[in-house]
């Protein structure tokens, strides 16, 4: 990992030792122009700003970074003297965290680790559903495989969502995605038997993980709730017609049925999978078949058991 350290003086040896532990690349800069150019050219994982450096630029360096729509996600940590912390209005400075230079090295190290971890979680969280995103999903599933955990991994997505979204608009589409997220989360949480996990890959794609013995019941519960709730997002005329009549990608008029949900499940029995990609490939094959069927469906892959 890389850090950019903005300081107007010599780097404290204690701090330098901490940064050496956490970062492979430490870029120390002592002027505002070089700082902006360097950060925009080669963005670091974290920016550490000494209080005196921030004061010298009248806070403009931090405002510049946090006002940039491309780089505003970069975590900025203020490094401050214990005696001066009382004079700083942290509400007016757009930083993500701060460290006190006189703290013990282990405290500084843990604080920086916490900041990096929190920002990584925030970046990999769906802004709509607040569920874990794709990278967290991959890490969690891979950890299950590495630990040899016998779990069911289910990929779920909404059928005919695009036609609904195109016809009713993005705002109503977002409501459908939120409702689907709640249906899956509530169904999974109610089972109360670990390991449990729900993630939002993006768009209308979700993943949930549960014990093998409970996956059949969960799939049926999710489908039951989905099929009961989702028709309410259509207007009365479309509900009576059983869907939407609109043009397909070829410009031909076509009926798109009321949205349904397809769930493809793979089982990591006997530490079957070694890598996330193996499970995803088999789930994709299953889901491709399920989506040719009408209505909401699920399928649990038992091909390996029969081999």
N, C-alpha and C positions, 0 to 999 in steps of 0.2 A: 504494500500500500504506500501511497505517496501523500506527504503533507507539505503545505506551504506555510512557512512561519514568517509572519510580518512583524519585524522588530526594529526599533530605532537604536538598539544598543547591542552589546555582546550577549550571546545566549548563555544563560545560567547553566553551569555544569550539571546540576541535578536534573534540570529539565531536559538537557541534551541527552542524558543517559536514559531517561524515560522514553523520549522520542525514538532513540535507537532501538529500543525493545519493540516498539509498536509499528514502526514504519521502515520500509526498505529504502525509501527515497525521501530525503529531507531537503527542501528548497528554501533557503533563508534569503529574505529580501528586505531591504531597508528603505525603499522609496515607493511612493504610490504608483507612479507611472509604470515602473517595472513590474509591480505587483499585478496590476490589471492585465497588462500584456501577457505576463507569464501564466496567470490563471486561465485566461480565455484561450491561450494557445495550447496549453497542456493542463487541463483541469485536474486538481488533486482530489484525494478522497476526503480531506479535511483541511480547513484553513484556521490557523491559530494566530490570533491578532493580539499583540501586546497593547495594553491600555495606552501607553504613551504614544504608540504609533497611531492608534485610533484617534487620540486627542489631537495629534499634530495635523491630521487630515480633517479635523472637525467632524469626524464620523462619516465623511463622504465616501471613504473606501468601503465601509460596510453597506451604506445605502446603495452604492453603485452595484455591489455584488448581489444584494438581495432584491434590487429593482430590476435585475436582468432576468427576463422570462426563461432564458435557456439555462442559466447557471444558478438561479436562486435556490435550487435544491441542495447545493453544496453546503455542508454543515460548517458554520462559523462559530468558533469558540473564542471568547475574550479571556485574555490572561491578565489578571489584576493583582495588585498588591493588597494585602490584608487591610492595611491602614486606609486605603483609598476606596474600598468597596462601598463604604457608607455614603460616599459622595457621587456614586454612579447610579443613574436612574436606568435600570435595566429594561424598564418598559419602553423607554425611548430609543434604545439601541437594538437594532434588529439582529441579535445574535441568538444562536440556538442553545448555548450553554456558556458557563464560565468556569475557570479554575483559579485558585488562589496560589500564587507562586510559592508562598511559604509552607504550603501543605506538604506532608510526607510524600515521597516519590510514589509509594503504592497507592495513595489516595488520588494523586494526579493521574496515574496510569489507569486506574479503575474508572475514573470520571471520563477520560477520553474513550475508553473502551465502551462505556455505556452510551456515549454520544454517537459513536459510530454504529453501534448495534441498533439504537433507536432510529437513526436516520435510515438505515437499511430496511428496517421494518416499515417505516413510513413510506418509503419509495416503492416497496413491494406490497402495498395495500391498495385494494380497489377503492378509488374515491367515492364510488357509488354505493357499494355494498359494505365497505369496510372489512371485507374478508381478505385473507392472505392471498397474494398474487402468485404468478407462475413460478418465480424462483423459490419462494417459500414452499410451494407445493412439491416441486422437484426435490428440494432438500429433505422434506419430511418423508416422502415416499422412499427416497434412497436410504434414509436412516432406518426405516422399517426393514428394508431389504438387507442392509449391512448387519442389522441386529438379528436377522433371521426370524422376524416376527410374522406369525401367521395372521394375516389381515386380508380383508376384502377392499379392493380399490375400485371405486365406481366413477366413471366419467358420465356426466349427464348434460344434455343440451336440449334446447327448445326447438321443436319442429315447426316450420312455417312462421318463424319469428320475423324474418325479413319482410315478408308481405304485410304482416301486421304493422311493423315499424314504418314501412313506406306509406301505408294507408292512413294510420292514425297519428303518426308523428313521433319524434324522438322522445318527447316528454312522456307520452303514454307508454312507449317502449321501455323507458327507464323504470316506470312503475311496475311493468311486468317482470323485469329482471329483479327488482327489489322484492317483489312478492315471491318469486321463485327462490331467491336466496333465503327468505324467511321460512318458507316451507321446508327447504332442505335442512337449514340450521335447527329449526324447532324439532323436526322429526329425529334428527341425529342426536340432539341433546337429550331428548326425552328417553332415549334408550339407556343412558347413564352408565354404559359399560365401556371402559377404555380398551384399546385406544380409539379416540374419536377425533375427527378432523374434517373441516369443511374449507374449501378454497374456491376462489373465483378466478378462473383462468383469464377471463375477459369476455366481453360481449354476452352471449347467452350460454356460455360454457362453464360448467362447474365440476368440481371433484369432491367426493366425500370418501372417508376411510372409516371402517368399522370392523369389529370382530367378524370372522367368517360366519359364525352361526346366526348372526343377526341381520346379515345383508339382505336376505330374501324379504323379511318382514319390513325392513326400512325401504326397500325399493317399492314394495306394494303400498306402504303408507304414503310415500312421497307422491306416487302416481295418483292415489286416491284424492289427496288434498289438492294437487295441481288440477286435476280434471274437474274438481268441484269449484275451485276459485277462479280459474283463468277465464271461463266464458263470461264472467261479469265485466271483463275489460272491453268486451265488444258492445256495440250499440244493439238495441233490440232487433232491428231489421237483420243485421248480420247474424245474430244468434238464431233467429228463425230460419235463415237460409243455410245455417250450418257452416258459415265461413264468409270469405271475402271474394268477390269477383273483381279481378284486376288483371292488368297485363303482366305476362311473365317476361323473362329476359329476352325472349325472341319477339316481343311485341304482340303476342297472341293473348286474347282474353282467356282467362283460366280461373277456375275456382280453387282457392286455397282454404283448406278446412280450418276449423277452430284449432288453435295451437295445442300441441301435445308435447310430451316429454319422452325422450329416449335415454335409457340408462344401460351402459355396458359395464359389466363387472368382471374383473379378473381376481383370482384367488392366489395368494402367495403361500400355498400349502407346501410344507416341507422345504421352506426356503427355495422355492421354485425359481424366483427371479434374482438376478445379480445386479441388474441395471434398470433404471427407470425407463429407458427407451424400449426395452423388451416388453414391459407391461403395456406401455402406451401403444406399441404396434399392434399387439393382440386386441386391445380394447378398441382401437380404431377399426379393425376388421369386423369386430362384432357390431359396433355401432353402425357401420356402413350397411350391414344387413338389416338391423332393427329399423333403420330409417326408411326402408322400403315397405314396411308394414304400416297399416293404418292405425291411427290412435296412439295412445301412450303405451310403451312397452319397455320391458327390461329383459336382459339376458345375462345369465351368470355363466362364464366360460368354464366348462368342465371337460374340454377336449383332452387336456393332459391326463385327467384321471382315467379316461377310457383307453389311453394309449398303452 
